[in-house]
Amino acid sequence: MSLTVTHREDILTGHYTWVEQWALQGACIDAEPDALFVRGAAQQQAKQVCMSCPVIAECLADALDNHTEFGVWGRSEERRVGKECRSRW
């Protein structure tokens, strides 16, 4: 099975292809997990990993779909993801 590769430029032009196995292409694939599951001000540093990520939309969507309230997902910190999860349900 081949993966569809997306690029940040595609988002800007409106041409975006959804990636089913997004986690394999995340900018955080080699990051230390403990660095992404932090609280408070440390989340700002953790979000920097997401800046060059080609699958940021898939990451955030997955966190929202699965009601994940802890950690940095799709460049969104836990309080924002948690608030969105609660307002959806």
Backbone bond lengths (Angstrom), bond angles and torsions (degrees), N, CA, C in turn:
res aa  C-N    CA-C-N  psi(-1)  N-CA   C-N-CA  omega(-1)  CA-C   N-CA-C  phi
1 M - - - 1.448 - - 1.522 108.71 -
2 S 1.311 117.05 129.01 1.456 120.16 179.08 1.526 109.31 -95.78
3 L 1.299 115.26 151.11 1.454 120.87 179.66 1.520 109.95 -98.94
4 T 1.293 116.13 144.30 1.453 120.95 174.50 1.517 107.72 -85.19
5 V 1.303 117.01 126.69 1.458 120.89 -179.99 1.517 108.53 -96.44
6 T 1.308 116.33 131.18 1.457 120.46 176.73 1.512 108.39 -111.22
7 H 1.284 115.62 159.12 1.457 121.28 179.51 1.515 108.91 -131.54
8 R 1.311 116.46 148.65 1.461 121.53 -179.65 1.536 110.96 -56.53
9 E 1.337 118.61 -33.63 1.465 121.52 -179.97 1.534 110.61 -61.02
10 D 1.320 116.32 -32.28 1.459 120.08 -179.91 1.522 110.84 -62.31
11 I 1.302 117.24 -36.69 1.459 121.19 179.79 1.521 109.78 -64.40
12 L 1.314 116.62 -41.70 1.456 120.80 -178.16 1.520 112.52 -66.20
13 T 1.304 118.14 -31.47 1.467 121.40 -179.46 1.519 111.94 -91.03
14 G 1.313 117.65 -6.05 1.449 120.91 -179.04 1.516 113.76 86.56
15 H 1.316 118.00 3.54 1.457 122.33 178.02 1.517 108.35 -103.08
16 Y 1.302 115.90 99.88 1.458 120.12 -174.65 1.523 109.23 -130.09
17 T 1.305 116.69 132.92 1.453 122.67 177.61 1.518 108.42 -111.21
18 W 1.339 116.02 125.43 1.459 120.49 -179.28 1.522 109.93 -68.85
19 V 1.315 117.68 139.56 1.450 123.48 -178.95 1.522 108.83 -109.11
20 E 1.328 116.52 116.72 1.457 120.40 -178.28 1.534 112.33 -68.96
21 Q 1.315 118.02 -46.35 1.467 121.54 -179.39 1.534 109.38 -99.13
22 W 1.318 114.74 59.27 1.447 122.21 -172.78 1.522 113.51 -62.58
23 A 1.309 118.28 -34.79 1.466 120.86 -173.84 1.527 112.19 -61.30
24 L 1.310 117.44 -27.93 1.466 120.83 178.92 1.519 112.35 -70.42
25 Q 1.331 116.80 -18.22 1.460 120.99 -177.60 1.525 113.45 -110.64
26 G 1.326 116.86 4.11 1.456 120.62 -178.21 1.519 112.52 -66.64
27 A 1.320 115.69 145.84 1.461 121.14 177.12 1.523 111.09 -62.54
28 C 1.310 117.04 -19.07 1.467 122.25 -177.74 1.527 112.89 -91.76
29 I 1.316 118.50 5.58 1.464 121.60 -174.45 1.535 112.09 -55.26
30 D 1.319 117.42 -33.83 1.461 121.16 -179.56 1.528 112.97 -104.38
31 A 1.325 116.40 4.20 1.465 120.22 -178.28 1.526 110.13 -76.80
32 E 1.286 115.24 153.29 1.466 121.96 174.72 1.531 107.73 -70.33
33 P 1.330 119.17 119.87 1.469 120.64 -177.46 1.526 114.07 -53.56
34 D 1.317 117.49 -37.53 1.462 120.12 -179.71 1.519 112.28 -62.61
35 A 1.326 117.63 -22.83 1.461 121.09 179.34 1.529 111.71 -75.93
36 L 1.322 117.47 -19.55 1.464 121.66 -178.70 1.519 112.70 -98.74
37 F 1.312 117.26 -16.59 1.454 121.64 179.76 1.522 108.89 -109.38
38 V 1.324 114.32 71.95 1.462 122.52 -176.62 1.522 108.57 -122.37
39 R 1.304 115.45 169.92 1.469 120.94 -179.90 1.517 109.82 -119.64
40 G 1.316 114.21 161.45 1.454 121.60 172.98 1.517 114.78 63.42
41 A 1.321 115.21 -140.86 1.465 121.80 -174.98 1.522 112.95 -61.71
42 A 1.310 118.21 -25.51 1.462 121.32 179.99 1.527 111.60 -64.01
43 Q 1.328 117.54 -19.01 1.458 120.36 178.18 1.520 111.87 -66.18
44 Q 1.315 117.51 -30.67 1.465 120.17 178.32 1.522 110.74 -61.70
45 Q 1.312 117.01 -41.32 1.459 121.19 177.82 1.533 110.29 -69.37
46 A 1.316 117.06 -40.22 1.467 120.94 179.83 1.528 111.11 -62.35
47 K 1.327 117.54 -35.50 1.463 121.14 -178.83 1.519 112.68 -67.33
48 Q 1.318 117.44 -18.50 1.470 120.56 179.15 1.528 111.54 -63.39
49 V 1.327 116.87 -28.94 1.466 121.41 177.48 1.527 109.66 -60.16
50 C 1.314 116.78 -34.55 1.467 122.37 -175.84 1.534 113.44 -74.82
51 M 1.308 117.84 -15.43 1.467 120.82 -173.25 1.526 113.48 -56.17
52 S 1.315 118.12 -36.48 1.464 120.67 -177.96 1.527 112.37 -106.02
53 C 1.306 117.39 14.82 1.458 121.08 -173.91 1.529 111.88 -78.21
54 P 1.335 116.94 128.50 1.461 120.28 179.70 1.525 113.95 -80.64
55 V 1.333 117.70 -8.80 1.471 120.08 -176.88 1.531 111.65 -123.92
56 I 1.306 116.15 37.90 1.460 121.64 -177.08 1.533 111.90 -63.20
57 A 1.327 117.77 -38.23 1.465 120.99 -179.70 1.528 111.07 -66.61
58 E 1.319 117.03 -42.34 1.461 120.88 179.29 1.520 111.01 -64.69
59 C 1.300 116.61 -38.92 1.460 122.32 -179.99 1.528 110.80 -62.31
60 L 1.323 116.33 -49.69 1.464 120.16 179.96 1.523 110.58 -65.04
61 A 1.323 117.22 -42.41 1.468 120.42 179.49 1.522 111.27 -60.80
62 D 1.326 116.84 -40.33 1.450 120.57 178.96 1.528 111.18 -64.07
63 A 1.326 116.75 -41.68 1.468 120.46 178.76 1.525 110.44 -63.28
64 L 1.317 117.18 -41.48 1.463 120.47 179.63 1.523 111.24 -69.14
65 D 1.316 116.93 -43.85 1.470 120.84 -179.96 1.519 112.53 -62.00
66 N 1.333 116.23 -33.53 1.466 121.00 -177.01 1.527 113.44 -99.82
67 H 1.334 116.74 9.58 1.473 122.19 178.02 1.534 111.91 55.66
68 T 1.316 116.42 40.81 1.462 121.67 179.69 1.521 108.55 -82.74
69 E 1.310 115.98 115.46 1.459 120.22 -175.34 1.520 113.82 -106.94
70 F 1.305 118.70 1.39 1.462 120.47 -176.79 1.518 109.76 -124.36
71 G 1.309 116.14 137.65 1.459 121.07 178.14 1.511 112.42 100.84
72 V 1.321 115.23 176.47 1.462 122.23 178.56 1.523 107.46 -100.61
73 W 1.331 116.42 123.83 1.462 123.16 -177.98 1.511 108.44 -134.39
74 G 1.319 118.01 123.63 1.460 120.23 177.44 1.506 113.11 57.87
75 R 1.314 115.44 36.89 1.473 124.58 -179.50 1.526 112.91 63.14
76 S 1.300 116.52 23.11 1.456 120.79 178.69 1.521 108.65 -117.19
77 E 1.316 116.04 130.45 1.457 118.39 -178.04 1.513 111.28 -78.91
78 E 1.323 115.32 167.85 1.462 121.44 -171.25 1.521 114.07 -56.78
79 R 1.310 118.99 -39.11 1.469 118.06 -176.11 1.527 111.22 -68.78
80 R 1.349 117.00 -32.74 1.465 119.32 177.86 1.516 111.26 -73.74
81 V 1.326 117.70 -42.72 1.461 120.87 178.49 1.522 109.46 -65.04
82 G 1.325 116.77 -44.61 1.458 120.69 179.47 1.516 112.45 -61.35
83 K 1.319 117.10 -41.78 1.461 121.38 178.78 1.525 109.98 -63.57
84 E 1.323 117.20 -43.60 1.470 120.98 179.45 1.527 110.21 -64.97
85 C 1.320 117.81 -40.33 1.468 120.92 178.58 1.525 110.47 -60.98
86 R 1.319 116.41 -45.56 1.458 120.10 -178.39 1.527 111.52 -66.68
87 S 1.329 117.87 -36.13 1.464 119.58 -178.38 1.519 111.55 -75.03
88 R 1.337 118.43 -22.89 1.460 121.58 178.21 1.522 110.93 -75.98
89 W 1.322 117.93 -28.85 1.472 120.70 -174.87 1.474 107.39 -120.36
